[in-house]
C-alpha cells in the first residue's frame, strides 16, 4: 500500500484520515486506537468489555486489512500513515 502522500484524501468529522482507516470497522478502529496508546491485549479487552481472544481476533483481521504481520509493523504503519 502507498504512503500518506498517495491515494484519496478522506475526511472524518473535519479531520483528514488515511483511506486505510476507513477499511476498519468501528470496533477495529477502537482497538487500533488502544494499541497505539500502548495498551496490552488484556487491557484493551478489559476497557471494551470483551475477551482477550476477541481482541486477538480483531487484531488478526486488522493485520490482514492493513497488510502487516504483527503489532510492531502495525504501529509503525500507523505512525507513518498518520491515521
C-alpha positions, -999 to +999 in steps of 0.1 A: +000+000+000+012+035-006+022+061+019+001+090+031+011+111+001-007+088-023-043+079-025-075+098-018-078+125+008-105+114+032-121+134+059-140+122+090-156+149+112-134+175+095-102+156+102-082+141+074-076+104+078-058+079+056-082+057+035-069+026+053-087+039+084-120+035+066-112-002+059-116-009+095-149-014+114-156+010+143-146-017+168-113-023+149-107+014+150-113+014+187-089-015+192-063+001+170-065+034+189-058+015+221-029-004+206-014+029+196-019+042+232+003+012+243-024-009+259-019-047+261-045-071+247-057-078+282-060-041+290-079-035+257-102-064+265-110-050+299-115-015+286-140-025+259-156-054+278-147-083+256-124-113+260-087-112+253-093-137+225-118-114+208-091-086+208-066-110+193-092-120+166-098-083+158-060-077+156-056-106+132-083-090+110-067-056+112-033-070+103-048-086+072-067-055+061-036-033+065-011-058+051+011-062+082+023-092+101+025-081+137+018-054+163+052-037+157+046-034+119+010-022+127+021+006+149+050+016+125+025+017+096+000+038+116+026+064+125+040+065+090+005+070+076-007+093+104-041+077+106 
